Amino acid sequence: MTEADIQRKLRNLFADNSYHLYNQYIIKEGWESDYFSVTRAGLIVECEVKISRSDFFADFKKPKHRYYQALVAGKSHVVDDLGRWDYAGDIICSFQKGVLNMKGSNWGYRRGPIGRWTPVHEFYQADIRHEKVQLRAPCHSIRIRQFDEMHLPHRFMFAVPKGLIRMDEVPPYAGLIEVDEAETLVTRRGPVLHKRKNPPHLWKTILDKYYFKHSQLITNP
């Protein structure tokens, strides 16, 4: 069973929903939804289609699962760690550093005051140049993502071939849909992750996706 086979099954399962989109980036950049649907009541349903166990477990590396965990915990935001970088603003220290520029040197011997010869290391054509050094405050960069500003799914479900995944392997914030040739079974619906209304720009995003797909069908029949 292929991903497209399961997507067709999902389309039939959610036939009463108003919108259906496949393999689209709707929620945010880098967040691809295998199946994205909106019910007539305006609830967003996202389904992640998996056809192998390795693909299922690899999915938990995606940041989206942190968002879902935060939603069911009642949080209003998540903090994305962007790593350490050098702050390009205020200078915390500035100084001149002297650098010896030696073009050559020579070893030799010199007779000392009591008649002994001692080795001497002599420099020639040496000068000192100065470099200006500025130290800037290092910082740790983060991004706070407010859930109110995102059109996050109200319900998230995995859709897999029947028997591929055990129920105890599905996280509490997710549902499970099992598919075979004979039937499409909602094994667990999963919880409603939040009750926020969709922001107005969601409808423009959906319209843009449909418009782009329509243009492709017209220009590339």
Buried (B, 14 or more C-beta within 10 A) or exposed (E): BEBEBBBBBBBEBBEEBEBBBBEBBBBBEEBBBBBBBBBEEEBBBBBBBBBEEEBBEEEEEEEBBBBBBBBBEEEEBBEEEEEEEEEEEEEEEEEEEEEEEEEEEEEEEEEEEEEEEEEEEEEEEEEEEEEEEEEBEEEEEEEEBEBEEBBBBBBBBBBBBBEBBEEEEBEEBBBBBBBEEEEBEEBBEBBEBBEBEBEEEBBEBBEEBEEEEEEEEEEEE
